[in-house]
Amino acid sequence: MTVDTHKARSGVLPMAIVAMLFFVLGLATWLNGSLMPYLKQMLQLSPLQASLVLFSFYIAVTFTALPSAWLIRKVGYKNGMALGMAVMMLAGLLYIPAAQTQTFGLFLLAQLVIGAGQTLLQTAVNPYVVKIGPEETAAVRISIMGILNKTAGVVAPLVFTALIVSGFSAPADATLTPEQIDAMAASLVFPYLGLAAFLALLALAVKYSPLPELEKEEEMGSGTEQLKAVLAKPALVLGVLSLFVYVAVEVIAGDTIGLFALSLGVERYTVMTSYTMACMVVGYILGIVLIPRVLS
């Protein structure tokens, strides 16, 4: 059922559902910081090869953003969120044969698929942040969602380490035996199976939840006309460029620290992303407190 903006703003439940989905987005995104160095050690990859794990995820984000918007216009925001999580579930299942066969190409394929699913989910859920409350407090809600996303970035590496790395004790700079490599690969299977099951249940829960459908916005002119309208707003263009640079810095800081720790021989290199994300959470909290009271 389609509802107008006023109706979409009512109720705490829509806010809770959207908050949960932002947490899931954070889990999917910031697992990369642990997975990348883990695969580097397990598959004996070069730093360049290991960076393809991150590249595969974000290249999917880059090239599926516009198709995701097109799909959401066809199926609606709510169905778009459910489909996004279904795609992420399929990615979770792909990690299982990748681990069982220790095939790097399959891991990269899984990264592409989960990146595409994450993009579809994020494209569908983002408009709800503005619509579920008064426009004048939208900035606060955006900051709260950012905190949840980064909090998931703190939690994800800790869970990854507890479920996958806890039973493995070889030094980070050691040459692994075939038995140790097999053990590292096998430890990925059940956690990713559990992740796939969780995403499947969550997709069904969102599909049949009372979260209201948003009204589809009317397209204003052709694609060329829309692009010209966007470029005519310098503040919007600069804002997009700022976000592009910010996300690049954020990803480099959060996702490569594990590789750096591995190169230094740090045993628990998979938890390093948690420290970066914890600092970012502090920054988001300061943003809520200071903007616009002190900074504007």
PATISE-706113 format. One record per residue (C-alpha): residue number from 1; x, y, z; residue in three letters. Coordinates in pm, 1 decimal. Example, Ala and Ser with C-alpha at 12.3 -4.5 7.8 and 13.67 -1.06 7.14 Angstrom:
BEGIN
<1,<1230.0,-450.0,780.0>,"ALA">,
<2,<1367.0,-106.0,714.0>,"SER">,
//
This chain:
BEGIN
<1,<0.0,0.0,0.0>,"MET">,
<2,<130.9,343.7,-95.2>,"THR">,
<3,<107.8,616.1,162.7>,"VAL">,
<4,<185.8,983.8,155.8>,"ASP">,
<5,<475.8,1145.0,334.4>,"THR">,
<6,<270.5,1251.2,635.3>,"HIS">,
<7,<155.0,897.1,705.8>,"LYS">,
<8,<505.7,759.5,653.4>,"ALA">,
<9,<625.2,986.0,931.0>,"ARG">,
<10,<401.3,842.4,1199.0>,"SER">,
<11,<508.2,572.7,1438.8>,"GLY">,
<12,<825.4,451.2,1603.3>,"VAL">,
<13,<821.0,115.8,1422.9>,"LEU">,
<14,<926.3,251.2,1080.2>,"PRO">,
<15,<1220.4,426.1,1247.7>,"MET">,
<16,<1321.0,102.8,1421.8>,"ALA">,
<17,<1303.0,-97.5,1098.2>,"ILE">,
<18,<1510.6,156.8,908.2>,"VAL">,
<19,<1763.4,168.6,1192.5>,"ALA">,
<20,<1796.3,-210.2,1184.6>,"MET">,
<21,<1857.2,-203.9,809.5>,"LEU">,
<22,<2129.8,57.5,846.0>,"PHE">,
<23,<2295.8,-169.0,1101.0>,"PHE">,
<24,<2279.3,-457.7,850.6>,"VAL">,
<25,<2433.6,-233.5,585.0>,"LEU">,
<26,<2716.5,-159.4,824.7>,"GLY">,
<27,<2774.7,-528.6,892.0>,"LEU">,
<28,<2794.2,-607.1,520.2>,"ALA">,
<29,<3024.7,-314.4,448.3>,"THR">,
<30,<3271.7,-336.7,733.1>,"TRP">,
<31,<3321.7,-713.4,724.2>,"LEU">,
<32,<3558.6,-631.5,438.5>,"ASN">,
<33,<3813.5,-496.7,684.0>,"GLY">,
<34,<3845.7,-841.1,844.2>,"SER">,
<35,<3785.0,-1058.5,538.6>,"LEU">,
<36,<4049.9,-895.7,320.9>,"MET">,
<37,<4355.5,-966.6,541.6>,"PRO">,
<38,<4210.9,-1306.1,639.7>,"TYR">,
<39,<4195.6,-1414.0,275.2>,"LEU">,
<40,<4540.5,-1267.9,217.2>,"LYS">,
<41,<4684.6,-1496.6,483.2>,"GLN">,
<42,<4471.7,-1799.1,394.0>,"MET">,
<43,<4528.5,-1788.6,17.3>,"LEU">,
<44,<4880.5,-1643.0,38.9>,"GLN">,
<45,<4784.9,-1339.4,-168.0>,"LEU">,
<46,<4994.6,-1038.5,-257.0>,"SER">,
<47,<4878.3,-700.3,-122.1>,"PRO">,
<48,<4750.1,-611.0,-469.4>,"LEU">,
<49,<4553.1,-934.6,-496.7>,"GLN">,
<50,<4408.3,-884.3,-149.0>,"ALA">,
<51,<4293.9,-534.6,-242.7>,"SER">,
<52,<4077.2,-690.4,-516.1>,"LEU">,
<53,<3847.0,-810.9,-236.3>,"VAL">,
<54,<3766.1,-449.4,-156.7>,"LEU">,
<55,<3772.7,-344.1,-521.9>,"PHE">,
<56,<3515.5,-608.4,-618.2>,"SER">,
<57,<3275.8,-487.0,-350.3>,"PHE">,
<58,<3293.9,-118.3,-437.4>,"TYR">,
<59,<3301.5,-160.2,-814.9>,"ILE">,
<60,<2966.9,-336.7,-775.1>,"ALA">,
<61,<2843.1,-41.4,-570.3>,"VAL">,
<62,<2957.4,197.3,-845.0>,"THR">,
<63,<2794.7,20.8,-1137.7>,"PHE">,
<64,<2471.6,-98.8,-975.2>,"THR">,
<65,<2360.7,229.8,-817.6>,"ALA">,
<66,<2168.0,359.5,-1120.4>,"LEU">,
<67,<2021.1,17.0,-1210.1>,"PRO">,
<68,<1909.6,-10.6,-846.9>,"SER">,
<69,<1724.3,319.5,-873.4>,"ALA">,
<70,<1555.4,198.2,-1193.3>,"TRP">,
<71,<1453.1,-130.1,-1029.4>,"LEU">,
<72,<1310.1,47.2,-724.8>,"ILE">,
<73,<1094.5,264.7,-949.6>,"ARG">,
<74,<952.0,-57.6,-1093.0>,"LYS">,
<75,<895.6,-261.8,-774.7>,"VAL">,
<76,<874.3,2.3,-500.9>,"GLY">,
<77,<1097.6,88.7,-207.4>,"TYR">,
<78,<980.3,-183.3,27.8>,"LYS">,
<79,<1017.0,-462.4,-227.3>,"ASN">,
<80,<1351.6,-311.6,-323.4>,"GLY">,
<81,<1477.3,-353.8,31.9>,"MET">,
<82,<1360.7,-715.8,43.4>,"ALA">,
<83,<1523.6,-787.1,-292.8>,"LEU">,
<84,<1846.7,-624.2,-178.6>,"GLY">,
<85,<1867.8,-854.3,121.4>,"MET">,
<86,<1778.9,-1154.2,-96.6>,"ALA">,
<87,<2073.7,-1072.2,-323.3>,"VAL">,
<88,<2297.9,-1037.8,-17.4>,"MET">,
<89,<2172.0,-1377.4,101.4>,"MET">,
<90,<2279.1,-1532.7,-230.9>,"LEU">,
<91,<2620.2,-1374.5,-183.6>,"ALA">,
<92,<2644.9,-1532.3,161.3>,"GLY">,
<93,<2579.9,-1872.0,3.1>,"LEU">,
<94,<2848.5,-1807.7,-260.6>,"LEU">,
<95,<3114.1,-1771.9,9.0>,"TYR">,
<96,<3056.8,-2136.5,105.2>,"ILE">,
<97,<3180.1,-2301.0,-220.1>,"PRO">,
<98,<3448.1,-2032.5,-238.3>,"ALA">,
<99,<3578.7,-2143.3,101.4>,"ALA">,
<100,<3536.8,-2514.5,33.1>,"GLN">,
<101,<3731.2,-2496.1,-293.8>,"THR">,
<102,<3963.6,-2215.3,-177.8>,"GLN">,
<103,<3898.2,-2036.7,-507.6>,"THR">,
<104,<3987.2,-1669.4,-501.5>,"PHE">,
<105,<3771.6,-1595.1,-806.9>,"GLY">,
<106,<3461.3,-1723.4,-628.0>,"LEU">,
<107,<3535.5,-1498.8,-330.5>,"PHE">,
<108,<3556.0,-1202.7,-568.5>,"LEU">,
<109,<3227.0,-1305.0,-730.2>,"LEU">,
<110,<3064.8,-1321.6,-386.4>,"ALA">,
<111,<3199.4,-973.7,-314.2>,"GLN">,
<112,<3048.4,-843.5,-637.6>,"LEU">,
<113,<2710.0,-993.4,-552.4>,"VAL">,
<114,<2700.6,-869.9,-193.5>,"ILE">,
<115,<2807.8,-524.3,-312.2>,"GLY">,
<116,<2519.7,-520.7,-560.8>,"ALA">,
<117,<2270.9,-632.9,-296.2>,"GLY">,
<118,<2398.9,-378.6,-48.0>,"GLN">,
<119,<2360.7,-103.0,-307.9>,"THR">,
<120,<2001.9,-202.1,-382.6>,"LEU">,
<121,<1917.7,-210.8,-12.3>,"LEU">,
<122,<2082.5,123.5,57.5>,"GLN">,
<123,<1918.3,293.0,-241.3>,"THR">,
<124,<1578.1,174.9,-120.0>,"ALA">,
<125,<1619.2,253.1,249.7>,"VAL">,
<126,<1786.2,596.7,230.5>,"ASN">,
<127,<1469.5,795.1,139.3>,"PRO">,
<128,<1296.0,663.8,451.5>,"TYR">,
<129,<1544.1,852.9,670.4>,"VAL">,
<130,<1396.0,1180.5,546.3>,"VAL">,
<131,<1034.8,1063.8,521.0>,"LYS">,
<132,<988.5,905.7,865.8>,"ILE">,
<133,<1007.1,1233.1,1054.4>,"GLY">,
<134,<997.3,1612.2,1025.2>,"PRO">,
<135,<1228.6,1753.1,758.3>,"GLU">,
<136,<1387.7,1995.2,1004.8>,"GLU">,
<137,<1527.4,1703.8,1209.2>,"THR">,
<138,<1636.9,1496.3,909.5>,"ALA">,
<139,<2002.7,1583.5,972.6>,"ALA">,
<140,<1978.6,1436.2,1323.2>,"VAL">,
<141,<1824.0,1116.6,1188.3>,"ARG">,
<142,<2096.7,1090.2,925.7>,"ILE">,
<143,<2358.9,1121.8,1200.0>,"SER">,
<144,<2183.2,854.0,1407.5>,"ILE">,
<145,<2183.1,617.0,1109.0>,"MET">,
<146,<2549.4,694.5,1058.9>,"GLY">,
<147,<2617.2,600.1,1419.8>,"ILE">,
<148,<2435.9,269.3,1371.1>,"LEU">,
<149,<2630.5,201.7,1052.1>,"ASN">,
<150,<2963.4,268.7,1220.5>,"LYS">,
<151,<2858.6,79.7,1534.8>,"THR">,
<152,<2804.4,-219.4,1308.1>,"ALA">,
<153,<3158.1,-151.6,1187.9>,"GLY">,
<154,<3275.5,-193.5,1546.8>,"VAL">,
<155,<3072.5,-511.1,1597.6>,"VAL">,
<156,<3137.2,-688.5,1264.1>,"ALA">,
<157,<3514.4,-743.7,1306.0>,"PRO">,
<158,<3465.0,-860.5,1665.0>,"LEU">,
<159,<3202.7,-1114.9,1556.7>,"VAL">,
<160,<3418.3,-1223.8,1262.0>,"PHE">,
<161,<3712.0,-1279.0,1495.2>,"THR">,
<162,<3505.4,-1463.5,1756.3>,"ALA">,
<163,<3334.0,-1697.4,1509.2>,"LEU">,
<164,<3605.9,-1751.2,1250.1>,"ILE">,
<165,<3949.1,-1664.0,1384.5>,"VAL">,
<166,<3921.0,-1772.4,1748.3>,"SER">,
<167,<4017.8,-2133.4,1676.7>,"GLY">,
<168,<4318.7,-2040.8,1464.9>,"PHE">,
<169,<4643.0,-1954.2,1640.4>,"SER">,
<170,<4918.6,-1943.1,1374.8>,"ALA">,
<171,<5128.8,-1621.8,1382.1>,"PRO">,
<172,<5021.8,-1365.4,1126.8>,"ALA">,
<173,<5358.7,-1375.3,950.2>,"ASP">,
<174,<5394.3,-1755.7,954.7>,"ALA">,
<175,<5406.2,-1980.7,649.0>,"THR">,
<176,<5092.7,-2190.6,675.6>,"LEU">,
<177,<5075.1,-2565.7,630.7>,"THR">,
<178,<4805.9,-2715.4,402.2>,"PRO">,
<179,<4621.4,-2834.5,713.6>,"GLU">,
<180,<4616.9,-2482.9,858.8>,"GLN">,
<181,<4490.1,-2338.6,530.7>,"ILE">,
<182,<4213.6,-2600.2,520.5>,"ASP">,
<183,<4118.7,-2511.0,877.9>,"ALA">,
<184,<4101.4,-2139.7,794.6>,"MET">,
<185,<3882.1,-2210.4,492.1>,"ALA">,
<186,<3651.3,-2446.8,680.9>,"ALA">,
<187,<3595.7,-2189.7,954.9>,"SER">,
<188,<3426.4,-1959.6,701.7>,"LEU">,
<189,<3152.0,-2203.7,602.3>,"VAL">,
<190,<2909.0,-2206.1,894.8>,"PHE">,
<191,<2930.0,-1833.1,979.3>,"PRO">,
<192,<2845.3,-1738.9,621.1>,"TYR">,
<193,<2570.3,-2000.4,612.2>,"LEU">,
<194,<2429.9,-1837.5,925.6>,"GLY">,
<195,<2461.7,-1494.3,763.8>,"LEU">,
<196,<2267.3,-1614.6,459.1>,"ALA">,
<197,<1991.1,-1757.6,679.4>,"ALA">,
<198,<1972.4,-1434.3,880.9>,"PHE">,
<199,<1942.6,-1222.9,564.9>,"LEU">,
<200,<1672.5,-1452.3,424.8>,"ALA">,
<201,<1464.9,-1415.8,741.0>,"LEU">,
<202,<1521.6,-1041.3,745.5>,"LEU">,
<203,<1412.4,-1008.0,382.3>,"ALA">,
<204,<1086.1,-1186.9,460.7>,"LEU">,
<205,<1036.8,-979.1,776.0>,"ALA">,
<206,<1074.2,-652.6,583.9>,"VAL">,
<207,<856.8,-775.3,297.4>,"LYS">,
<208,<566.3,-843.2,533.9>,"TYR">,
<209,<635.9,-568.4,786.8>,"SER">,
<210,<400.4,-273.4,846.6>,"PRO">,
<211,<663.8,-38.1,703.5>,"LEU">,
<212,<467.6,193.3,471.1>,"PRO">,
<213,<549.4,218.9,102.2>,"GLU">,
<214,<668.7,561.2,-11.5>,"LEU">,
<215,<504.6,744.2,-295.7>,"GLU">,
<216,<699.3,723.8,-619.8>,"LYS">,
<217,<827.5,1062.7,-724.4>,"GLU">,
<218,<736.6,1181.1,-1071.3>,"GLU">,
<219,<1026.5,1200.9,-1313.6>,"GLU">,
<220,<1092.7,1554.9,-1430.7>,"MET">,
<221,<1192.3,1541.2,-1797.7>,"GLY">,
<222,<1442.2,1317.3,-1973.6>,"SER">,
<223,<1766.2,1190.3,-1825.3>,"GLY">,
<224,<1959.6,1470.1,-1996.8>,"THR">,
<225,<1725.1,1734.1,-1857.8>,"GLU">,
<226,<1752.5,1586.8,-1508.6>,"GLN">,
<227,<2133.0,1589.2,-1532.2>,"LEU">,
<228,<2131.8,1953.7,-1640.0>,"LYS">,
<229,<1904.0,2038.3,-1347.2>,"ALA">,
<230,<2145.8,1870.4,-1105.7>,"VAL">,
<231,<2453.3,2040.9,-1253.6>,"LEU">,
<232,<2275.0,2375.4,-1222.6>,"ALA">,
<233,<2294.4,2342.8,-842.8>,"LYS">,
<234,<2660.0,2397.0,-741.2>,"PRO">,
<235,<2592.6,2318.2,-374.2>,"ALA">,
<236,<2453.9,1976.8,-469.5>,"LEU">,
<237,<2747.8,1899.4,-699.6>,"VAL">,
<238,<2999.9,2001.8,-434.7>,"LEU">,
<239,<2812.1,1797.0,-175.7>,"GLY">,
<240,<2833.8,1486.5,-394.7>,"VAL">,
<241,<3205.9,1543.0,-453.8>,"LEU">,
<242,<3258.9,1588.7,-80.1>,"SER">,
<243,<3080.0,1260.5,-8.2>,"LEU">,
<244,<3288.4,1085.4,-275.0>,"PHE">,
<245,<3613.8,1198.1,-114.8>,"VAL">,
<246,<3487.1,1132.2,237.9>,"TYR">,
<247,<3380.0,775.7,160.2>,"VAL">,
<248,<3716.1,708.9,-6.4>,"ALA">,
<249,<3902.7,824.1,303.7>,"VAL">,
<250,<3664.1,636.3,533.2>,"GLU">,
<251,<3706.2,309.2,342.9>,"VAL">,
<252,<4084.1,339.5,324.7>,"ILE">,
<253,<4103.7,406.5,698.4>,"ALA">,
<254,<3858.4,135.9,799.7>,"GLY">,
<255,<3931.8,-146.4,559.5>,"ASP">,
<256,<4308.4,-135.8,504.7>,"THR">,
<257,<4418.9,-115.0,866.7>,"ILE">,
<258,<4381.8,-493.3,894.7>,"GLY">,
<259,<4621.2,-546.6,603.3>,"LEU">,
<260,<4868.4,-309.6,765.8>,"PHE">,
<261,<4841.1,-493.7,1097.7>,"ALA">,
<262,<4893.7,-826.8,919.8>,"LEU">,
<263,<5210.2,-692.3,756.2>,"SER">,
<264,<5337.5,-600.2,1103.7>,"LEU">,
<265,<5269.2,-951.2,1235.7>,"GLY">,
<266,<4981.6,-846.5,1464.3>,"VAL">,
<267,<4806.2,-1169.2,1566.4>,"GLU">,
<268,<4451.5,-1030.0,1594.6>,"ARG">,
<269,<4464.2,-823.4,1278.0>,"TYR">,
<270,<4097.0,-896.2,1204.3>,"THR">,
<271,<3974.7,-670.4,1487.5>,"VAL">,
<272,<4166.8,-359.9,1384.5>,"MET">,
<273,<3876.8,-214.1,1185.7>,"THR">,
<274,<3679.1,-199.6,1510.6>,"SER">,
<275,<3917.0,61.7,1651.2>,"TYR">,
<276,<3880.9,284.3,1344.5>,"THR">,
<277,<3503.1,254.4,1351.1>,"MET">,
<278,<3488.9,331.5,1723.8>,"ALA">,
<279,<3663.5,661.7,1655.8>,"CYS">,
<280,<3415.9,735.7,1376.7>,"MET">,
<281,<3124.9,671.1,1612.8>,"VAL">,
<282,<3267.9,935.5,1845.1>,"VAL">,
<283,<3281.7,1174.1,1548.5>,"GLY">,
<284,<2918.3,1110.6,1458.4>,"TYR">,
<285,<2807.5,1170.0,1817.8>,"ILE">,
<286,<2997.5,1498.0,1821.0>,"LEU">,
<287,<2820.3,1587.9,1496.2>,"GLY">,
<288,<2479.1,1535.1,1655.0>,"ILE">,
<289,<2575.4,1744.0,1958.1>,"VAL">,
<290,<2749.6,2028.3,1775.3>,"LEU">,
<291,<2545.9,2061.6,1453.3>,"ILE">,
<292,<2373.9,2303.8,1419.6>,"PRO">,
<293,<2406.6,2433.9,1778.4>,"ARG">,
<294,<2776.5,2520.5,1748.7>,"VAL">,
<295,<2867.8,2440.0,1388.7>,"LEU">,
<296,<2639.4,2542.5,1104.4>,"SER">,
//
